């Protein structure tokens, strides 16, 4: 699913966003993380307003002994560095999206990708929920706020309570369903993350300046 999109833009038409102006000086960095083949590249592609930069390479038999593809048999390419996309919020604010590689052999890149990150999306495939543990562990280690999005692969349904228990999620961490192929669904994921960040930073500001909360 990582290499499939249903409604991502593939050409720049008349309604394409204007080039980023020099006055847009506030870049907000968001990282999309998760296990191998959960749809990170697809999400970045579906929601980016520009043609995304990606570092996908064709999977070969040589990697069969390294990467477990038993649950992603239709996958023919994989990210070997990161994906990059962009969304303009307004004249001065731009959202930069970075999709992290999912294979364990590329996890050493994650700590660098997390540098300067405002927040993160943990994309989860409930058929392989254990693959999400490392992403959550690293984000908590760095103190990076995150939300969890369950990508729809058509598997067995799980209740939010079951998923929260399996991931040992803090009850304050937002959890939602999504379809990474859909631009609207991916936008909803990012909006949820931004709203979560606003809530966290507002609470943090109130604690630092209690007189302002009166």
Order of alpha helices (4+ residues) and beta strands (2+ residues): beta-alpha-beta-beta-beta-beta-alpha-beta-alpha-beta-alpha-beta-alpha
